[in-house]
Amino acid sequence: MHDVDTEDTNSRYGWPSVAFWSPAAKRYLAMNKNKKAMTATARASPLDLPFHWTYERFIVVDGGGGKVAFHNSVNNRFIKMDGKMMLSPIKAARDLPGKWDKERFQIVDAGDGMIALHSPANNRFITMDGNGNVRASSKKNANALPANWKLERFYAVPARPYLEPGSVVALHSKKHNRCIRMTKDKMETTKTGKNIPKNWPREKFTVVDAGNGMVALHNAHSNRFVSMRDKGMGTTPEKAANALPSKWGWERFVVIPTKPQENEIALWQPDHNRFLRVNDKGGCDRSSRKSPQDLPHDWSWERFTVVKMADAPS
């Protein structure tokens, strides 16, 4: 058996968001916000991960040195092993502290297309039983996974993102019946239903992979990105969709699924700790400070229906 490096893992999935299904337990690894420990969700097959399941999805974050960390966007926490399986303190996916070693795991080839998740800090594997209990195994080196250890083996299932990089979308506010739009120098909205005309160029945004599970929104008509500023929403200087600078932070958003079964999401900007929204005057601005795990149920201005305008390139 050998370790699988981070680069190979991410390129294999095509998008660094996965779910972990145990063939022995027939359950998915899950992070439940109502519990401090990791849990599991029953599902007979790894081929039918429901699109509306959010606690089972994890962003794969490069932890350095061949290690990775797994972040759940809804809870805004990492999987952690500290003698037992638990949740990390609240922390954005891009902000994994360098000293956090208990949130870092090695991905080990477990044979037959499966992997095992080993914590170097604990020298233990993540294990799951048929009753949905998730715990740490007895001590075992990463290169010494026993052939008869079935409960430590998982299939890594690619989880389709709620905003798919490469797709062209419009974002519709059901509350205000408006779509966000970009002019040359500002963000605003247009009053419309969900049947948005295909020839409207300012309401269309290309979803760009911005790293660590984040996305950026690029308008081809203006050739600019959406940007959250210190005093509201704005646009960047002209920049091609495939040329997002690594130092640009205000253009990166975390997708928070709010009603995935209805293609409804919220977009949170970690630098400002605020959400993109449509206000009651029909403008496009930002919310007061609020972290994703604390998004109030009655905040309707921050919720958008994703309207697909074009297919993602294959």
Secondary structure, DSSP 8 states (H G I E B T S, - for coil): --EE-HHHHHHHHSSSEEEEEETTTTEEEEE-TT-SSEEEEE-S-TT---TT--TT-EEEEEEETTEEEEEETTTTEEEEESSSEEE--S--GGG--TT--TT-BEEEEEETTEEEEEETTTTEEEEE-TTS-EEE-S---GGG--TT--TT-BEEEE---SS-TT-EEEEEETTTTEEEEE-SS-EEEEE--S---TT-STT-EEEEEEETTEEEEEETTTTEEEEEETTEEEE-SS--GGG--TT--TT-EEEEEEEGGGTEEEEEETTTTEEEEE-TTS-EEE-SS--GGG--TT--TT-EEEEEEE----
